[in-house]
């Protein structure tokens, strides 16, 4: 597995870890960055850590041989950082500029996934201009007119780690969620409220590293909703690796379709809700910079495939590249 990656490419050269940033996911980003740093130091690398919130100028001045990106959400994951690295010629891990931007914009990712046959829930994206002048009841009426039914999920289109997500079973709850979340909207092209039908059933995630499927996991949150607490703080959330079979095969098939439709590269994770072997299951999103904390899912998949965390991180770094050939 990964025999095409030459793990000696950046050995003996200064490399960087990009972490932090100024999004609500900063705390998780710092943990991912620390895990990357420790793993690379253990493999003998000369590592410098750069906080995306404060150290961009130093990163450009240092021009490390390659960087591994561990900054979740915002500028670290939406293509902006990737564009900067392309401009200054620093190879980086993960997806390129376009794929990163598309994956962060959940509404556009849904459209691309649907175009290649991946099932998506009924939904509608409302931009700032759609909600700025309308009252809550008019907005809910517009959502219902689009075919979305209660219960529904109201979430920020460009956020991760389950920030800004509300499951609404009544119109009053939908009103409240819209009032709360509309304050976070901006003129950014990816900024929107994404409203979808709520899908019953378990949550699944399938991981990829290029052409290799790392595995699939069923996620069962203790309280039924896989929110920030369930992801990073709860000891009750269950992660059950799926055995080979029809469900695993279908998740891999659909996940690969979505991964390729967006043009992803390197490590990424594709999330689904419900049993995708039936009409129930639906695509949720593609995460181009999945977390690498102790409870993160991609490391669990890799370990199950016989790839320890330090080796996985070195393989990720070894795959660092630029979209633009120089």
Order of alpha helices (4+ residues) and beta strands (2+ residues): beta-alpha-beta-alpha-beta-alpha-alpha-beta-alpha-alpha-beta-alpha-alpha-beta-beta-alpha-beta-beta-beta-alpha-beta-alpha-beta-beta-alpha-alpha
